[in-house]
Amino acid sequence: MSEEFSFRDIVELAQDVIIVTRAEPLDPPGPVIVYVNPAFTRLTGYTREEAIGQNPRMLQGLDTDRNTIHEIRARLDHDEPLHVAIENYAKDGRSYWLDLSIMPLRNASGKTTHFVAIERDVSLQKELERQLRELAIRDPLTGLFNRRKFFESIDEFRARFESDGVPFAVIDLDIDLFKSVNDSFGHDTGDKVLQEIASVLRSHCRPEDVPARMGGEEFSVILDNATAPFAFEIAERIRKQVETMPILTPAGQRFVTVSLGVALTDTRDPGPDRLTKRADEALYRSKREGRNRTTFRPYGEVSDPPSQEPPA
């Protein structure tokens, strides 16, 4: 019993995007699109008529990875198949991620005449991966970066400082007498305080800075490209905003204060650990000298006794 069917019908019904281009020329205006299936139109918003005669670069945008584009071109130059992930853009400007396979199509004599691209939309998978990466570096209560991300960033900032000389500062912050907040008003109120402090930190940080919750009532901030006066000013702005910020508790409005320590990176520091230790020593001094204050710890200043624990 013979079965008759059309391979074109199969391609037309496929859920994956299929694009066929001529193999030559590869330089603009090529490679020229000669076929797209209906899945292409559903994903990109471009009609078949709009796509035919164009080249697949019409789907790329500013955030399409340049290295991936170069890899694709290198493989096409050598008539080699490839498999990559790439971010493209629909007609309405929406971005989407593709699992992309491109294969050469050869004629009877072995010459590559066309390329076929088979593309699967993996945007949902990429978004889930992004969310998992965020969960790994974020504090779930405040949404700030976590301790792990903070120390990863410190290493990156230090490496850039050593190579390019870009200075940075660290601010350590601790909520004064935080245990009494939890004991008096409960952990829900304590969580609210932590979230409000996080909001203050975000409001004083630039996109290139790194605000983090280090654990409990402790926070740290990396200030990129900072001078000592600038870092001290930012710390003081944070402190002053917090002390005037009302916190709603079951007993009405209450106020909290914070103590801060500031340190600026220095070429004489043996590594990032020394910088964070100086910021911590400055925080200790703020606590010891009465809380609700900011202390700057310059390089070389005699440190406070390490055997003593700072007051809450």
Order of alpha helices (4+ residues) and beta strands (2+ residues): alpha-beta-beta-alpha-alpha-alpha-beta-beta-beta-alpha-alpha-beta-alpha-alpha-beta-beta-alpha-beta-beta-beta-alpha-beta
